[in-house]
Amino acid sequence: TFANRTNRAGLEFDVTQRVLHEFVSSSKLAVKPRVEDADASIKGEIIDYQLIPISWDQTNRILQYKMRIVARVEFIDRVNSASIWKENSIDGITSYSLIATPPETEESAIFKAADELARDVAFLVYEQRQYTQDDLLFSDPRDSSGVRPGEVRR
């Protein structure tokens, strides 16, 4: 189970479930029920949860949100007791609309963002990190080490 360092209760269960589902459904690696039986393990903690309004109506009522879940993840070789890789900022990003038909919910958006985060974790395990256009929306243009529009950094 991912650790949860945010104030959003239960987020760790949703993210853990989606990461586990990603590996079970890919069937590229066997998933063991007990970590003691595995050759490698994934250790993760959710370090940030952002819910940002991005659209309003004429009365200043929020219509749409952008959501970002950020995790710190480490892939560990349990046979040699060594870290294979560690990423301090893997994220899942989505948006949801309160006026969609049917209305989208924060909970359904959490699953979509957690799915994207889980895919990134799996791609890192298989050495194929993917980026989406949404990754650029959260880049800080003042940060010289950050990803800028039109750039991709691993």
SEZA-194222 format. One record per residue (C-alpha): residue in one letter; y, z negated, x. Coordinates in steps of 0.1 Angstrom, whole numbers, plus 5000, padded with zeros to 4 digits. Example, Ala and Ser with C-alpha at 12.3 -4.5 7.8 and 13.67 -1.06 7.14 Angstrom:
<nodes>
A495549225123S498949295137
</nodes>
This chain:
<nodes>
T500050005000F503450095013A505849805017N508949804996R512249705012T514349824983N515549654951R513549894929A510549694918G507149874917L508250164938E505650084965F502850144940D504150484928V504650604964T501350474976Q499550634946R501150974953V500450964990L496850874983H496551144957E497851404982F495151325007V492351294981S493251624965S493551824997S490051715008K490951815044L490251455055A487951195040V489750895025K487950565030P488150275005R488550025034V490950075063E488349915086D486050205080A488650475089D489350645122A493050675113S495450505089I498950555075K501350265075G504450305055E507450115041I510050235017I513450165032D515850325008Y516150424971Q519250614961L520250714926I523350924927P525151054896I525851434900S527051544866W529151394838D530351494803Q533951494790T533751114782N532451034817R528950964805I526451044833L524351354825Q522351404856Y521151214887K519951304921M517251064934R516151004970I513250784982V513150725020A510250585039R509350495074V505750615081E503350575110F500050755116I497750535136D494650625156R492450325148V489650425173N492050405203S494550165187A497450395193S500250545173I499850925168W503350965154K506050765137E508850895115N511750665106S513050875078I510751085055D512251145021G511451274987I514351414967T514651524931S517151534903Y516751464866S518751524835L519351274806I520151564783A517051774789T514651834760P512651624761P514951384781E513751314816T513350954828E513950774860E510250694861S509251064859A511751144886I510250874908F506851054906K508451384915A510351244945A507251044956D505251374953E507651544977L507551245001A503751254999R503651625007D505851565038V503551285050A500451515046F502251805063L503151575092V499551465095Y498551835096E501551915118Q503352135094R506551955083Q508352135054Y511952095044T513652175011Q517152275003D517651914989D517251775024L520551935033L522351765004F521851425021S522951535056D525951365070P528151645085R529851385107D526551285123S525951515152S522251435152G521751505115V520551825099R523352055089P523352335063G521352625077E519552415103V516152255104R515251975127R511751815131
</nodes>
